Amino acid sequence: MGSLKTHEQWSSRAAFIFATVGAAVGLGNLWRFPFVAGENGGGAFVLVYLFFVFLFGMPLLVSELGIGRRGQLNPINSTKLISEQEGANKNWSSIGWLSIGIPLISLSFYSVVGGWALYYILEAALNTFDAIEGVKSKQNFDSFVASPLQLFIAHTIFTGLAILVVGRGIKHGIERIVKIMMPALFVLLVIMVINSVFTADIGAGLTFLFTPDFSKITPAVVTMAMGQAFLSVGIGVGAMMTYGSYMPRKFSLTTSAATIAISDTLVAILAGIAIFPIVFEYGLDPSGGPELIFVTLPVAFGQMPFGYVLGILFFILLFCAAFSTAVGMLEPTVAWLSDRGLSRPRMALLAGGSTWFLGIVFVLSYNIWANVRLFPNTPILQEKNLLELTDFIITNLFIPLNAFLIALFVGWIMARKSMVDEIDLGDGLFFKVWHFAIRYIIPVAILIIFITNFQ
């Protein structure tokens, strides 16, 4: 594999947890989860989502961190090295390629939505939401996304900030930013929840979020919940494998994985508790789609007590979540390039510049190319623009595919002893349950869901 650099390591367990939670907690929790739950029946979707997070996400999270720490390299070289050590086919390194390709492509459209959060911090600060009505809020959003220049500037600033942080390395870049952003994110989220408890329709919000309507559960919804769980926890997108390679052996892999999964799920649920009571209090639509955050909530902020401050805080919260995940998306590619002995700042610029350039396609998907539909005859895809289509394909196809391959690789290719050593709990009951799930339950379940959904 040529000359490979020795990786930096996390300076502390707290830094590692902040970074991994930051990579997991993102727009998937604060932007995507509320509107997907709203569109798919609320409580029923939440139950299926939680099922996948803890019975699928946790074992897979342990697996990804284990691969990274075992290989001590980027996803491509870690999977290649382990394959060689286990005498397996070198094509298993395709997991590594997926774990770099998925986040790199995802960041190209993710940064566009991250740019929306940046723009809306400015809008909130300028008091644009004051007494705004639904029609006007929709016009504001439509006017913003219809401007290629405004979207391009926001996309460029967001991507540029990610390049700057990743280019400075683990200790001087990623650790420094997540140590600030993650505590701030949790504090801001708690403030939003407290506001909803005392000033919004908390009863209607909790009923919607936690009362299941199982008639809403269709194969498509199950697949969507699985994709959302994998996306939310950060499964199959390369960040966990990469961050795991910087993980000292003194850190407990299982404790870390549990902390990540619980923290991530807590953020998603708290986001729902913060958002839905506001939606019901002001008679808004809980199934408002992606516009729920950027069209619906500004109307509420414009009417509620302390709405000016809460609006600013909410969009700062959204930006923090988006940015910490963007850093985790860029890192796998930069790690791969840097492992070859190349300059990290230059490789961050190269990788980030590539995803920025591809992101121009998604900037244009809301204006100049707004009417472009690649699959006009496929019901589930026919109304999706280029950004929505790419998000759907990545979330519902490629991330579960990579998760499926990771389960097979860890369950059937890696020696049992290799993972016993990484999981650090011995060969007891926990390990046996985990190993059985990775070998049989998770791969079979993913296959069944795919077959059922795409018949």
N, C-alpha and C positions, 0 to 999 in steps of 0.2 A: 504493500500500500504506500510505499515511499516514506519519506521523512515526515513524521507526524509530531506536532508539538504536544508537550504535556499541558493538560488543562489547568486553568486556575481552579481553586476550590472556594466554596462559600466560606466567608469569614466566621459565620456563626449559624446555629440552627434557626435562629429567629430570621436572619437574612434569607435563608433558604425557604422558609415557610412563607415569608412575605412575597418572595419572588414567584414561587409556584402558585400560591393563592392568587397573586396578581395576574399570572398568566391564565389561570382558570376563570377568575371573575372578570367578566367583560360585558360587552354589549349583549352577549348571549343571555346574561342574567337580567340586566336592567332595561334593555331595549327589546330583545327578541322574546324572552320568556313571558313578559306580561301580555304582549299582543297575541302570541301563539296560544297561550292559555285562554285568553279571551275569545279567540276565534274557535276554539275546540272544546268549549263546555266547562271551562273553569276547573272545578274540583276533580272531575274525572280525569282530566289531562294531568293535573298535579299528581294524583296517585300513581298513574302509569309512569310519569317522569321520575318520581321518587323511587319506584321499583327499579328502574333502569340505573339510576345513580348508584344505589347501594348494592344491588345484586350483580350488576354488570360493571358499572363505573369503577367501584372500589377494586375488584380483582384486576381489572385492566390497568388501573392507575399503578397498582403495585407492580404489575408486569412491565409497564413502560419505564418506571423509575429503576426497576431491576436491570433491564437491558442497558440503560444508560450508565448505571454505576458499574455494571459488569464490564462493559466495553471501555469506559473512561474516554470515549471519543464522541464525535458527532454521530447522528443517527445512521448515516450511510456506513461509516467505517466501524461503528459499534456492531451493527448487524452483520457486516461482512466478516469482522474479526471473530465474533461468536460462532458464525457458521463454519468458519475454518477450524476453530477449536473443537467443534462438535462433529466435524467430518460431514457436514451437510452441504447441500447444493448451494453454490454461491449466489444463486438467483434470489435467495431469501433476503438479500440486501435491497430488494425492491421495496421492502418495508421502510428502509431508510430513505429511499428516493421519494416515496409517498410522504414520509414524515418531514421532508424538506419542501416538496412541491406543493402540498396542501396548504401549509401556512403562508408560503410565498404568494400563491395565487389569492388566498383568502385575504391577506393584508392589502392587496391591490384594491379590493372593493370595501374592505373593512375601514380603510383609511378615509374613504369618501364619507361614510356614515360618521366616523370619528370627527371629520371636519364639520359635519352638521352640529355636533355637540359644541365645538369651539365657537361656531357662528352664533349658536343660541345662548352661550354665556354672554356674548356681546349684546345680543338682543334683549336679554333679561336685564343686563346692567343699564341699558338705555331706556328701560321702563316701557318697552314696546308692548308688554302684555297688559298694561293697565286698562281695565274695563273692556278688553278686547272680546269680540263676539266670535262665534264659531266660523262664520263665513269669512270674516276678516282674517282670522288666524290661518284658515286654509289658503286664502289668497297670499298671505305672507310667505307661507311655506312653499307654495307653488311658484311664487315669484323668485324665491331663493334658488330652488333646484332647477328652474328654467334658465338660470344664468350660468352658462359655461364658465365665465370668468370668476364668479364668486365661488362656485364649487371647486374650480381649479386652484384658487388661492388657498381655500380651507384645506383641501386635500394635500397641497404642497407643504403647508406649514405643519400639518399633523405628521406627515411622513418624514419631513426634515427633522422634527424633534425626536422621532424614534431612531433615526440614523445617528443623531448626535449622542444619544444615551448609549446605544448598543456599541458604537464606535469607541467608547471610553472603557469598555471591558466590564468584567463582572463586579469587581470591588468598587471601582471609581465611577461606574456608570449605572448598571442595573440595580445593584444593592442600594446605592444612594437614593435613587428615585423611588424605589418601592418602599423603603423605610419611611418615606414621607407620605406617599400616596395611599398605601393600604390602611394605616391607622386613620387617615383623613377620610377615606371612603366609608369605613365602618361608622365613624362619628357622624358624618353627614347623613348616612342612611338611617341611623337611630333617630336623629333629629326629625327626618321626614316621617318616620313611623309615629313618633310622639305627636307630631302635628296632625296626622290622620286620625289617631285615637281620640284627640280632644276637639278637633274642629271639623271632621268629615264624617261620612256615614260608615263608621267602622263595622257596624252590624251587617250591612249589605255587602261590604267588601269581603268580610270573612266568610259570609255565606257563599258568595260567588266563588271564592278561592278554595274553600274546603268542603263544600257540599257536592258530592259526586253525582253526576248524571251519566250512568253507564250506557245509556242509549246513544251517547255521543261517541263511544269508543268504537271506531272502525279500524280496519287494517291500516288505512292511511294515517290515522291519528296515532296508532301504536308506533308506526315507523317514524313519524314526526317526533314523538316523545323520546324514542330511542336516540334519534339524531340530536335532539335538543340536549339530552343528558350527556351524550358524548362530547358535544360542543361545549357545554357548560362546564364540565369537569376538566376539559382540555385533553380528552382521549383522542389519539390518532392524529394529532396535529403537530407532533414533533417537539413541542416545547418541554414536555415532561421528560422525554427521553434525553433531551439536551441538558436540561437543568439537573437531571439525575446523574449525568456524567461529571458534574462539578460537586457531587455529594460525597463528603468524607464517609468512611466506613463507620465512624462512631455515631452517625445519625441513624436512628431507627427508621427503617423504610416503611414498616407497617404503621407506626404512629404518625409519621409524616403524611402518608397517604390518607389515613383517617382524618387528620386535621384539615387537609386540603378539601376532601370531599364534603365534610361537615360545614366548613367555612363557606364553600362555594354554594352549597344548597341553602344555607342560612341567608346568604345575600339574595338569592333568587326569591325565596319565600318572603323575606322582608321587603324586597322591591314590590312584590305583589300586594303586601299589606299596606305599603306606603301609597301605591298608585290607585288601586281599585276603589278604596273608600272615597278618594277625591273624585274619581270618575262618576260614582253613583250619587255623591252629594250634589254634584252640579248637573245631573241629568245627561251625562255624556255617554258615548257608546263604548262599552268595554271590549267589543270586537272590532275596534277601529283600525286594525292592521298596523303596519309599520308607522303610520301617521299618529298612532295613539300618543306617543311621547312628544312629537314635535308639533302636532296640531291641537290635540285634545287638551293636554295638560297646560299649555300656556293660557287657554281660556279659563281654567280653574285658578291658576296663579293670579290672573288678572282680577279675580273676584274675591279671593279669600283674604282673611287677615294676615298681615305680614307676607303677602304674596310676592312682593318685590324681592325680599330677602330670600324666601324659599325658592323662588324661581332661579335666582343666581346659584344658590347652593345645590339645587337639583342638577343643573347642567354642568356644574363643576364636578359633582359626583359622577355624572355620566362620562365626562371626559377622563377622569381618573381611572375609571373601570376600563374604558376603551384603550387608553394609552398603555396601561400596564400589560394588557393582553397583546397590543401591537408590538411591544418590545419582545415579548415571548414568541411572537410569530416570526420576527426578523432574525432572532438569535440562532435558530437551527442552521440557516443558510450561511450566516456569518461564521459560525463555529466550524462548519464544513470547510469553508474557504480558508479560514485562519489556521485550521489544523494542518494545512499544507505548508505552513511557515510564512504565509502572506501577511501583510500588514492589516491588523484589525480595522483601523479607521478607514483605510482604503476599501477593504472588503465590505464594510458596513455601507459605504457610499455606493459601491457597485451593486450590492444586493438590494439596498433600499431604493437606489435609482431605477433598477429594473422593475420593482413592484410599483414604484411611482409612475413609471411610463405606462405600464399595463393599466394602472388605475385611471388613466385618461379615458379609456373605453367606458368605464363605469361613471365617470363624470358626465360623459356625453349621453349616457343611457337615460338621463332624466330630461334632456332637452333636445339636442340636434337629432339624436337617435332614439327619441322617446317612443316612437311607434314601431321600432324594429322588434319583431317577434320571430325567433328562430324555429319554434315548434307551434305554428298556428293551428295545427290539426290535432294536437295532443291536449285533451281537456285539462289535465292538471298543470300544464305548462303554458298554455296558449295566451294567457293574459300577463305573463311575467316579462318585464323588461330585462335587459342584459344583466344588470346587477342582481335582480331578484332571481333570475334563472341560475346564475352562477352560484349564488348563495344556496339555492335549493339543491343543486346537483352536488356541491361540496358536502353539505350537511347531511343529505339523505342517501348519498351514494358512496362518495369517496372516503369520508370519515368512518362510516360503518365497515366499509371494505377493509380499510387499514386496521381497524379494531379486530376484525375477523382474522386477518393474517397475523397480527400480533398474538392473538390467543393461540393460534396454531403453532406459531414459532416457539412461544414460551412453554406451551403445554406438551408439544411433541418433538421439538427439535433440541431445545436446551435440555441438558442433563438435569435430572431431578435434584442432584446434589448442588448444582450451580445455583438454583433458585432457593434451596434450603439455606445456603450460605448467605444469599442476599437478603432473604426475608427475616433472618435472624431470630426466628422463634422456634427453631428446631423442626423436627419431622413429626410434630404432634397433630392434634385434631384440627387446629386452625389451618395448618399447612395442607393437610389432606383435603379439607373442604375447599380451600382456595384452588388447589391443583385439580380437583375434580371439576370444579366450575369452569376453570380455564380450558381444560381438555375437552369437556363434553357439553356442558350446559350452554355456555356463551356462544361457541361456534354454531351449534345446532339451532339455537334460538334466533341468531342473526339470519341464518339461512332461511328458516321458516318464515320469518317476518318479511324478508325480501321476496320470497316466492309468492306468499299470500298477497303482498301489496302490488306486485308487478304482473300479476296474471291478467 
